[in-house]
Amino acid sequence: MPRTKSRDARRAELVSAAAILFAERGVANTAVSDIVKAAGVAQGTFYLYFESKDDVILAVVERLGEAMIDDAAERVGAGHSAVEKMHILAGTLSSAAARHDTAELVQLMHRPKNRVLHDRLAEDLIPRFMPLVQSIIERGVEEGVFRVSDARAAAWFVLGGLHSIELAGTAAPDLPAALAGAVELTLRALGCRGQKP
């Protein structure tokens, strides 16, 4: 008797199928029927895992966010100064938004009518970035280039500032410059003066 797939595995298949189709066809040109066909399941199966197409869009974007966090953590690993790590972090966020296979999803999530989806995503991802940003700030304090007494509070401040770039409706093409400017302000707020990466 063949084993049935676990609930998590089936959901992951649907998310993977949706991600591929969104990248190939675009979100607007992908129907739920396309996703289930690509995943090799019945239409009703989709609704066991997702209430709507918006829910699977959010799941795809969450997966992209997880990959972005992993990429950022890897890139800011050992061997870089805290200032370099801040710049690398901003570059990672910027490049994730500019990728051709994800650009439409990024733009979709930032449309005013999708604010609820965006906020659900932010509530999940921002706390997950927290340990990474806090570790960068702690490293800067150890190096003597950041002057803050509470690295955790400073990390929340930094993440709030970065998030405000999105909340301001910054267009995807303008994100690199906006993030670079935010990093410069962040470094000053952390007590860093005249440090270049």
GROMACS elastic network, one bead per residue, 0.5 to 0.9 nm:
[ bonds ]
;  ai    aj funct       b0    kb
    3     6     6  0.89609   500
    5     8     6  0.81220   500
    5     9     6  0.60556   500
    5    10     6  0.61574   500
    6     9     6  0.51388   500
    6    10     6  0.62404   500
    6    11     6  0.85937   500
    7    10     6  0.52487   500
    7    11     6  0.61529   500
    7    12     6  0.85509   500
    7    49     6  0.83747   500
    8    11     6  0.51324   500
    8    12     6  0.60497   500
    8    13     6  0.86294   500
    9    12     6  0.50345   500
    9    13     6  0.62427   500
    9    14     6  0.87949   500
   10    13     6  0.50938   500
   10    14     6  0.64496   500
   10    15     6  0.87764   500
   10    39     6  0.87308   500
   10    49     6  0.85751   500
   11    14     6  0.51616   500
   11    15     6  0.62686   500
   11    16     6  0.86201   500
   11    46     6  0.83424   500
   11    49     6  0.62540   500
   11    50     6  0.86618   500
   12    15     6  0.50307   500
   12    16     6  0.60307   500
   12    17     6  0.85153   500
   13    16     6  0.50588   500
   13    17     6  0.60760   500
   13    18     6  0.85148   500
   13    39     6  0.61291   500
   14    17     6  0.51188   500
   14    18     6  0.61142   500
   14    19     6  0.85707   500
   14    35     6  0.67434   500
   14    36     6  0.69694   500
   14    38     6  0.82616   500
   14    39     6  0.57269   500
   14    40     6  0.89965   500
   14    41     6  0.86971   500
   14    46     6  0.74552   500
   14    49     6  0.86916   500
   14    56     6  0.80580   500
   15    18     6  0.50756   500
   15    19     6  0.60831   500
   15    20     6  0.86771   500
   15    35     6  0.85295   500
   15    39     6  0.88598   500
   15    56     6  0.64404   500
   15    57     6  0.82869   500
   15    59     6  0.65301   500
   15    60     6  0.58167   500
   15    63     6  0.84685   500
   16    19     6  0.50739   500
   16    20     6  0.62665   500
   16    21     6  0.86337   500
   16    39     6  0.81618   500
   16    60     6  0.75712   500
   17    20     6  0.53011   500
   17    21     6  0.62253   500
   17    22     6  0.85632   500
   17    34     6  0.88099   500
   17    35     6  0.58091   500
   17    36     6  0.78642   500
   17    37     6  0.88375   500
   17    38     6  0.58299   500
   17    39     6  0.56329   500
   18    21     6  0.51350   500
   18    22     6  0.59153   500
   18    23     6  0.84942   500
   18    27     6  0.87614   500
   18    30     6  0.80728   500
   18    32     6  0.85170   500
   18    34     6  0.83317   500
   18    35     6  0.54268   500
   18    36     6  0.85937   500
   18    38     6  0.81732   500
   18    39     6  0.84476   500
   18    56     6  0.72761   500
   18    57     6  0.77255   500
   18    60     6  0.71759   500
   19    22     6  0.51561   500
   19    23     6  0.61937   500
   19    24     6  0.86183   500
   19    57     6  0.82146   500
   19    60     6  0.58518   500
   19    61     6  0.85967   500
   19   102     6  0.89432   500
   20    23     6  0.52305   500
   20    24     6  0.61595   500
   20    25     6  0.84700   500
   20   101     6  0.88231   500
   21    24     6  0.50010   500
   21    25     6  0.55955   500
   21    26     6  0.69027   500
   21    27     6  0.77220   500
   21    29     6  0.87718   500
   21    30     6  0.65469   500
   21    34     6  0.79313   500
   21    35     6  0.72361   500
   21    38     6  0.82997   500
   22    25     6  0.54467   500
   22    28     6  0.81953   500
   22    29     6  0.79210   500
   22    30     6  0.64957   500
   22    57     6  0.88087   500
   22   101     6  0.80245   500
   22   102     6  0.83513   500
   22   104     6  0.84003   500
   22   105     6  0.80225   500
   23    26     6  0.57157   500
   23    27     6  0.77802   500
   23   100     6  0.80863   500
   23   102     6  0.66474   500
   23   103     6  0.89332   500
   23   104     6  0.82074   500
   23   105     6  0.87104   500
   24    27     6  0.89832   500
   24   101     6  0.76942   500
   25    28     6  0.80248   500
   25    29     6  0.57542   500
   25    30     6  0.64224   500
   26    29     6  0.54141   500
   26    30     6  0.64217   500
   26   101     6  0.89646   500
   26   104     6  0.70598   500
   26   105     6  0.84419   500
   27    30     6  0.53316   500
   27    31     6  0.81479   500
   27    57     6  0.81615   500
   27   104     6  0.74380   500
   27   105     6  0.73340   500
   27   108     6  0.86015   500
   28    31     6  0.76598   500
   30    33     6  0.81335   500
   30    34     6  0.61348   500
   30    35     6  0.73261   500
   31    34     6  0.51636   500
   31    35     6  0.66171   500
   31    36     6  0.89690   500
   31    53     6  0.78101   500
   32    35     6  0.50672   500
   32    36     6  0.63447   500
   32    37     6  0.85814   500
   32    43     6  0.76437   500
   32    46     6  0.77849   500
   32    52     6  0.83347   500
   32    53     6  0.64243   500
   33    36     6  0.53282   500
   33    37     6  0.61245   500
   33    38     6  0.86220   500
   33    42     6  0.87579   500
   33    43     6  0.63810   500
   34    37     6  0.51561   500
   34    38     6  0.61538   500
   34    39     6  0.85939   500
   35    38     6  0.51942   500
   35    39     6  0.61477   500
   35    40     6  0.85191   500
   35    41     6  0.88375   500
   35    43     6  0.87992   500
   35    46     6  0.84419   500
   36    40     6  0.58817   500
   36    41     6  0.52399   500
   36    42     6  0.62274   500
   36    43     6  0.58269   500
   36    44     6  0.88690   500
   36    45     6  0.79158   500
   36    46     6  0.66258   500
   37    40     6  0.50059   500
   37    41     6  0.63234   500
   37    42     6  0.75268   500
   37    43     6  0.80396   500
   38    41     6  0.79915   500
   39    42     6  0.88860   500
   41    44     6  0.82794   500
   41    45     6  0.63740   500
   41    46     6  0.77337   500
   42    45     6  0.53363   500
   42    46     6  0.72662   500
   43    46     6  0.56170   500
   43    47     6  0.74281   500
   44    47     6  0.54488   500
   44    48     6  0.69093   500
   45    48     6  0.52349   500
   45    49     6  0.71736   500
   45    50     6  0.89734   500
   46    49     6  0.56183   500
   46    50     6  0.60621   500
   46    51     6  0.81713   500
   46    52     6  0.86648   500
   47    51     6  0.55692   500
   47    52     6  0.72973   500
   48    51     6  0.76723   500
   49    55     6  0.89595   500
   49    56     6  0.86902   500
   50    53     6  0.74100   500
   50    54     6  0.85070   500
   50    55     6  0.56730   500
   50    56     6  0.62866   500
   51    54     6  0.80219   500
   51    55     6  0.62906   500
   51    56     6  0.83636   500
   52    55     6  0.53076   500
   52    56     6  0.69087   500
   52    57     6  0.88622   500
   53    56     6  0.52539   500
   53    57     6  0.62038   500
   53    58     6  0.86636   500
   54    58     6  0.61726   500
   54    59     6  0.86270   500
   54   117     6  0.78038   500
   55    58     6  0.50872   500
   55    59     6  0.62409   500
   55    60     6  0.87321   500
   55   117     6  0.84608   500
   56    60     6  0.61606   500
   56    61     6  0.85497   500
   57    60     6  0.51536   500
   57    61     6  0.62164   500
   57    62     6  0.85466   500
   57   105     6  0.79559   500
   57   117     6  0.89198   500
   58    61     6  0.50473   500
   58    62     6  0.59783   500
   58    63     6  0.85518   500
   58   109     6  0.85371   500
   58   117     6  0.66696   500
   58   118     6  0.83069   500
   58   120     6  0.83295   500
   58   121     6  0.71177   500
   59    63     6  0.62318   500
   59    64     6  0.86775   500
   59   121     6  0.89912   500
   60    63     6  0.51202   500
   60    64     6  0.63295   500
   60    65     6  0.86424   500
   60   105     6  0.87712   500
   61    65     6  0.60641   500
   61    66     6  0.85982   500
   61   102     6  0.86240   500
   61   105     6  0.71101   500
   61   106     6  0.80129   500
   61   109     6  0.84523   500
   61   121     6  0.77598   500
   62    66     6  0.61764   500
   62    67     6  0.86204   500
   62   121     6  0.65405   500
   62   124     6  0.81262   500
   62   125     6  0.77745   500
   63    66     6  0.50783   500
   63    67     6  0.63033   500
   63    68     6  0.85980   500
   64    67     6  0.50604   500
   64    68     6  0.61272   500
   64    69     6  0.87023   500
   64    96     6  0.85193   500
   64   102     6  0.82232   500
   65    69     6  0.62106   500
   65    70     6  0.86243   500
   65    96     6  0.88317   500
   65   121     6  0.84734   500
   65   125     6  0.67779   500
   66    69     6  0.51233   500
   66    70     6  0.62546   500
   66    71     6  0.85545   500
   66   125     6  0.76582   500
   66   128     6  0.87242   500
   67    70     6  0.50792   500
   67    71     6  0.60167   500
   67    72     6  0.84996   500
   68    71     6  0.50009   500
   68    72     6  0.60051   500
   68    73     6  0.85134   500
   68    92     6  0.73857   500
   68    93     6  0.72643   500
   68    96     6  0.67267   500
   69    72     6  0.50937   500
   69    73     6  0.61120   500
   69    74     6  0.85782   500
   69    92     6  0.89551   500
   69    93     6  0.89338   500
   69   125     6  0.82945   500
   69   128     6  0.77244   500
   69   129     6  0.66310   500
   69   132     6  0.86015   500
   70    73     6  0.51499   500
   70    74     6  0.61838   500
   70    75     6  0.86266   500
   71    74     6  0.51385   500
   71    75     6  0.60976   500
   71    76     6  0.86373   500
   71    92     6  0.73722   500
   72    75     6  0.51382   500
   72    76     6  0.61353   500
   72    77     6  0.85530   500
   72    88     6  0.76687   500
   72    89     6  0.58599   500
   72    90     6  0.89150   500
   72    91     6  0.89150   500
   72    92     6  0.58820   500
   72    93     6  0.78105   500
   72   132     6  0.83748   500
   73    76     6  0.54310   500
   73    77     6  0.62457   500
   73    89     6  0.83376   500
   73   129     6  0.89930   500
   73   132     6  0.66087   500
   74    77     6  0.53212   500
   74    78     6  0.88811   500
   75    78     6  0.87204   500
   75    85     6  0.80743   500
   75    88     6  0.69277   500
   75    89     6  0.77478   500
   75    92     6  0.80086   500
   76    79     6  0.82366   500
   76    80     6  0.68503   500
   76    82     6  0.87537   500
   76    84     6  0.80838   500
   76    85     6  0.51215   500
   76    86     6  0.81411   500
   76    88     6  0.63920   500
   76    89     6  0.68742   500
   76   132     6  0.87016   500
   76   136     6  0.83549   500
   77    80     6  0.70574   500
   77    85     6  0.80946   500
   78    81     6  0.84410   500
   80    83     6  0.80297   500
   80    84     6  0.58259   500
   80    85     6  0.61351   500
   80   197     6  0.89705   500
   81    84     6  0.51128   500
   81    85     6  0.61516   500
   81    86     6  0.87780   500
   81   136     6  0.86096   500
   81   139     6  0.77164   500
   81   140     6  0.74060   500
   81   143     6  0.79835   500
   81   197     6  0.78025   500
   82    86     6  0.63132   500
   82    87     6  0.87923   500
   82   135     6  0.89543   500
   82   136     6  0.54779   500
   82   137     6  0.68323   500
   82   138     6  0.84167   500
   82   139     6  0.57696   500
   82   141     6  0.86356   500
   82   143     6  0.77573   500
   82   145     6  0.80923   500
   82   146     6  0.85844   500
   82   197     6  0.87605   500
   83    86     6  0.52114   500
   83    87     6  0.65144   500
   83    88     6  0.86741   500
   83   136     6  0.83130   500
   83   140     6  0.72085   500
   83   145     6  0.81853   500
   83   187     6  0.75059   500
   83   192     6  0.85100   500
   83   195     6  0.70160   500
   83   196     6  0.70462   500
   83   197     6  0.57492   500
   84    87     6  0.51806   500
   84    88     6  0.60753   500
   84    89     6  0.85441   500
   84   196     6  0.76486   500
   85    89     6  0.59773   500
   85    90     6  0.85908   500
   85   136     6  0.66851   500
   85   197     6  0.82183   500
   86    89     6  0.50967   500
   86    90     6  0.63523   500
   86    91     6  0.86550   500
   86   133     6  0.82084   500
   86   136     6  0.72384   500
   86   137     6  0.88105   500
   86   183     6  0.67234   500
   86   186     6  0.87628   500
   86   187     6  0.82292   500
   86   197     6  0.86698   500
   87    90     6  0.51672   500
   87    91     6  0.61606   500
   87    92     6  0.86089   500
   87   179     6  0.88964   500
   87   180     6  0.73959   500
   87   183     6  0.66781   500
   87   184     6  0.88556   500
   87   197     6  0.69843   500
   88    92     6  0.60754   500
   88    93     6  0.86554   500
   88   197     6  0.89792   500
   89    92     6  0.50995   500
   89    93     6  0.63469   500
   89    94     6  0.86061   500
   89   133     6  0.86724   500
   90    93     6  0.51664   500
   90    94     6  0.60889   500
   90    95     6  0.86011   500
   90   162     6  0.87928   500
   90   176     6  0.78612   500
   90   179     6  0.58021   500
   90   180     6  0.67340   500
   90   182     6  0.86018   500
   90   183     6  0.70773   500
   91    95     6  0.60055   500
   91    96     6  0.84626   500
   91   176     6  0.72781   500
   91   179     6  0.78537   500
   91   180     6  0.80394   500
   92    95     6  0.52290   500
   92    96     6  0.61327   500
   92    97     6  0.87278   500
   93    96     6  0.52343   500
   93    97     6  0.64652   500
   93    98     6  0.88588   500
   93   175     6  0.87814   500
   93   176     6  0.84878   500
   93   179     6  0.82176   500
   94    97     6  0.53199   500
   94    98     6  0.63872   500
   94   172     6  0.84997   500
   94   175     6  0.61336   500
   94   176     6  0.52801   500
   94   177     6  0.89373   500
   94   179     6  0.71713   500
   95    99     6  0.62543   500
   95   176     6  0.80205   500
   96    99     6  0.56397   500
   96   102     6  0.76296   500
   96   103     6  0.82812   500
   96   106     6  0.89133   500
   97   100     6  0.85806   500
   97   102     6  0.69458   500
   97   103     6  0.59054   500
   97   105     6  0.89690   500
   97   106     6  0.61975   500
   97   107     6  0.85600   500
   97   172     6  0.65419   500
   97   173     6  0.87806   500
   97   175     6  0.78661   500
   98   101     6  0.86700   500
   98   102     6  0.73971   500
   98   103     6  0.57262   500
   98   106     6  0.85806   500
   98   172     6  0.68563   500
   98   173     6  0.74972   500
   98   175     6  0.86257   500
   98   176     6  0.89188   500
   99   102     6  0.54691   500
   99   103     6  0.56847   500
  100   103     6  0.52977   500
  100   104     6  0.78119   500
  101   104     6  0.74529   500
  101   105     6  0.83937   500
  102   105     6  0.53196   500
  102   106     6  0.62477   500
  102   107     6  0.87265   500
  103   106     6  0.50800   500
  103   107     6  0.61656   500
  103   108     6  0.84813   500
  103   172     6  0.77715   500
  104   107     6  0.51112   500
  104   108     6  0.59664   500
  104   109     6  0.85892   500
  105   109     6  0.61096   500
  105   110     6  0.86197   500
  106   109     6  0.52746   500
  106   110     6  0.64109   500
  106   172     6  0.77741   500
  107   110     6  0.51610   500
  107   111     6  0.64971   500
  107   171     6  0.77849   500
  107   172     6  0.69167   500
  108   111     6  0.55059   500
  108   114     6  0.71628   500
  109   112     6  0.83433   500
  109   113     6  0.87925   500
  109   114     6  0.57867   500
  109   115     6  0.72229   500
  109   117     6  0.67383   500
  109   118     6  0.54238   500
  109   121     6  0.89598   500
  110   113     6  0.83682   500
  110   114     6  0.66413   500
  110   115     6  0.69403   500
  110   118     6  0.66911   500
  110   166     6  0.72251   500
  110   167     6  0.82183   500
  110   169     6  0.69081   500
  110   170     6  0.86173   500
  110   171     6  0.84947   500
  111   114     6  0.53769   500
  111   115     6  0.68069   500
  111   118     6  0.87094   500
  111   169     6  0.79890   500
  112   115     6  0.53397   500
  112   116     6  0.88539   500
  112   169     6  0.82840   500
  113   116     6  0.78310   500
  113   117     6  0.89655   500
  114   117     6  0.53889   500
  114   118     6  0.62417   500
  114   119     6  0.86666   500
  115   119     6  0.59628   500
  115   120     6  0.85335   500
  116   119     6  0.51336   500
  116   120     6  0.62244   500
  116   121     6  0.86789   500
  117   120     6  0.51594   500
  117   121     6  0.63152   500
  117   122     6  0.86902   500
  118   121     6  0.51218   500
  118   122     6  0.61295   500
  118   123     6  0.86194   500
  119   123     6  0.60543   500
  119   124     6  0.86361   500
  120   123     6  0.52596   500
  120   124     6  0.65819   500
  120   125     6  0.89133   500
  121   124     6  0.52442   500
  121   125     6  0.61518   500
  121   126     6  0.84116   500
  122   125     6  0.51343   500
  122   126     6  0.55617   500
  122   127     6  0.84108   500
  122   163     6  0.82851   500
  123   126     6  0.60442   500
  123   127     6  0.70934   500
  124   127     6  0.64445   500
  124   128     6  0.69731   500
  125   128     6  0.50937   500
  125   129     6  0.63922   500
  125   130     6  0.88842   500
  126   129     6  0.51920   500
  126   130     6  0.65016   500
  126   156     6  0.89229   500
  126   159     6  0.70050   500
  126   160     6  0.86816   500
  126   163     6  0.83382   500
  127   130     6  0.50264   500
  127   131     6  0.79049   500
  127   156     6  0.87524   500
  127   159     6  0.89475   500
  128   131     6  0.68224   500
  128   132     6  0.80397   500
  129   132     6  0.55034   500
  129   133     6  0.63444   500
  129   134     6  0.86115   500
  129   159     6  0.79499   500
  130   133     6  0.53289   500
  130   134     6  0.59578   500
  130   135     6  0.85006   500
  130   152     6  0.79870   500
  130   155     6  0.64483   500
  130   156     6  0.70397   500
  130   159     6  0.75566   500
  131   134     6  0.50563   500
  131   135     6  0.60135   500
  131   136     6  0.86513   500
  131   152     6  0.84379   500
  131   155     6  0.82994   500
  132   135     6  0.52061   500
  132   136     6  0.64140   500
  132   137     6  0.88359   500
  132   155     6  0.87745   500
  133   136     6  0.51188   500
  133   137     6  0.63284   500
  133   138     6  0.86551   500
  133   151     6  0.88763   500
  133   152     6  0.85861   500
  133   154     6  0.88455   500
  133   155     6  0.55498   500
  133   156     6  0.84269   500
  133   158     6  0.78190   500
  133   159     6  0.78083   500
  134   137     6  0.51116   500
  134   138     6  0.61135   500
  134   139     6  0.85487   500
  134   151     6  0.57582   500
  134   152     6  0.56405   500
  134   153     6  0.85351   500
  134   154     6  0.75182   500
  134   155     6  0.50416   500
  134   156     6  0.82785   500
  135   138     6  0.50038   500
  135   139     6  0.60904   500
  135   140     6  0.86003   500
  135   151     6  0.80664   500
  135   152     6  0.88885   500
  135   155     6  0.86838   500
  136   139     6  0.50652   500
  136   140     6  0.62725   500
  136   141     6  0.87683   500
  136   151     6  0.89418   500
  136   155     6  0.86966   500
  137   141     6  0.62626   500
  137   142     6  0.86471   500
  137   146     6  0.70136   500
  137   148     6  0.84191   500
  137   151     6  0.58764   500
  137   152     6  0.83864   500
  137   154     6  0.75583   500
  137   155     6  0.70336   500
  137   190     6  0.81371   500
  138   141     6  0.50804   500
  138   142     6  0.62454   500
  138   143     6  0.86121   500
  138   146     6  0.82802   500
  138   148     6  0.89812   500
  138   150     6  0.89468   500
  138   151     6  0.59492   500
  138   152     6  0.87447   500
  139   142     6  0.50402   500
  139   143     6  0.61467   500
  139   144     6  0.85973   500
  139   145     6  0.89253   500
  139   146     6  0.84763   500
  140   144     6  0.61289   500
  140   145     6  0.53514   500
  140   147     6  0.81312   500
  140   190     6  0.88580   500
  140   192     6  0.88487   500
  141   145     6  0.60381   500
  141   147     6  0.61234   500
  141   148     6  0.70932   500
  141   149     6  0.86905   500
  141   151     6  0.83198   500
  142   145     6  0.78129   500
  142   146     6  0.80922   500
  143   146     6  0.75694   500
  144   147     6  0.71597   500
  144   192     6  0.89056   500
  145   190     6  0.83211   500
  145   191     6  0.70647   500
  145   192     6  0.53743   500
  145   193     6  0.78785   500
  145   195     6  0.81299   500
  146   187     6  0.77281   500
  146   188     6  0.87725   500
  146   189     6  0.87789   500
  146   190     6  0.51703   500
  146   191     6  0.50973   500
  146   192     6  0.53305   500
  146   193     6  0.89066   500
  147   189     6  0.88315   500
  147   190     6  0.57822   500
  147   192     6  0.72372   500
  148   151     6  0.64511   500
  148   154     6  0.71690   500
  148   189     6  0.89370   500
  148   190     6  0.61516   500
  148   191     6  0.72013   500
  149   153     6  0.88040   500
  149   154     6  0.85118   500
  150   153     6  0.54976   500
  150   154     6  0.62447   500
  150   155     6  0.86819   500
  151   155     6  0.60263   500
  151   156     6  0.87172   500
  152   155     6  0.50559   500
  152   156     6  0.64436   500
  152   157     6  0.87101   500
  153   156     6  0.51701   500
  153   157     6  0.62916   500
  153   158     6  0.87566   500
  154   158     6  0.62124   500
  154   159     6  0.86431   500
  154   189     6  0.88687   500
  154   190     6  0.74819   500
  155   158     6  0.50419   500
  155   159     6  0.61320   500
  155   160     6  0.84409   500
  156   159     6  0.51204   500
  156   160     6  0.59790   500
  156   161     6  0.85439   500
  157   160     6  0.50900   500
  157   161     6  0.62322   500
  157   162     6  0.87353   500
  157   186     6  0.86869   500
  158   161     6  0.51181   500
  158   162     6  0.62753   500
  158   163     6  0.85716   500
  158   182     6  0.88129   500
  158   183     6  0.86761   500
  158   186     6  0.63884   500
  158   189     6  0.89594   500
  159   162     6  0.50829   500
  159   163     6  0.60025   500
  159   164     6  0.84877   500
  160   163     6  0.50429   500
  160   164     6  0.60997   500
  160   165     6  0.89646   500
  161   164     6  0.50806   500
  161   165     6  0.68994   500
  161   182     6  0.71480   500
  161   186     6  0.79880   500
  162   165     6  0.55130   500
  162   166     6  0.74225   500
  162   179     6  0.71775   500
  162   182     6  0.67783   500
  162   183     6  0.84590   500
  163   166     6  0.53843   500
  163   167     6  0.64160   500
  163   168     6  0.87815   500
  164   168     6  0.59590   500
  164   169     6  0.87009   500
  165   168     6  0.52890   500
  165   169     6  0.69534   500
  165   170     6  0.60478   500
  165   175     6  0.79258   500
  165   178     6  0.69906   500
  165   179     6  0.75919   500
  165   182     6  0.82222   500
  166   169     6  0.53495   500
  166   170     6  0.57325   500
  166   171     6  0.84103   500
  166   175     6  0.86493   500
  167   170     6  0.75579   500
  170   173     6  0.83342   500
  170   174     6  0.63043   500
  170   175     6  0.64067   500
  170   178     6  0.78096   500
  171   174     6  0.53319   500
  171   175     6  0.64679   500
  172   175     6  0.52302   500
  172   176     6  0.81553   500
  173   176     6  0.71836   500
  173   177     6  0.86056   500
  174   177     6  0.57875   500
  174   178     6  0.62226   500
  174   179     6  0.86859   500
  175   179     6  0.58497   500
  175   180     6  0.83723   500
  176   179     6  0.52168   500
  176   180     6  0.60913   500
  176   181     6  0.86027   500
  177   180     6  0.50738   500
  177   181     6  0.61557   500
  177   182     6  0.85289   500
  178   181     6  0.51553   500
  178   182     6  0.61072   500
  178   183     6  0.86690   500
  179   183     6  0.61294   500
  179   184     6  0.86772   500
  180   183     6  0.51714   500
  180   184     6  0.64627   500
  180   185     6  0.88589   500
  181   184     6  0.51777   500
  181   185     6  0.63782   500
  181   186     6  0.85632   500
  182   185     6  0.51039   500
  182   186     6  0.59649   500
  182   187     6  0.85739   500
  183   187     6  0.60573   500
  183   188     6  0.85923   500
  184   187     6  0.52153   500
  184   188     6  0.64170   500
  184   189     6  0.87063   500
  185   188     6  0.51797   500
  185   189     6  0.61481   500
  185   190     6  0.86411   500
  186   189     6  0.50020   500
  186   190     6  0.61486   500
  186   191     6  0.87229   500
  186   192     6  0.86618   500
  187   190     6  0.50953   500
  187   191     6  0.64770   500
  187   192     6  0.51833   500
  187   193     6  0.74236   500
  187   195     6  0.84211   500
  188   191     6  0.51046   500
  188   192     6  0.50790   500
  188   193     6  0.61869   500
  188   194     6  0.87722   500
  189   192     6  0.73143   500
  192   195     6  0.66290   500
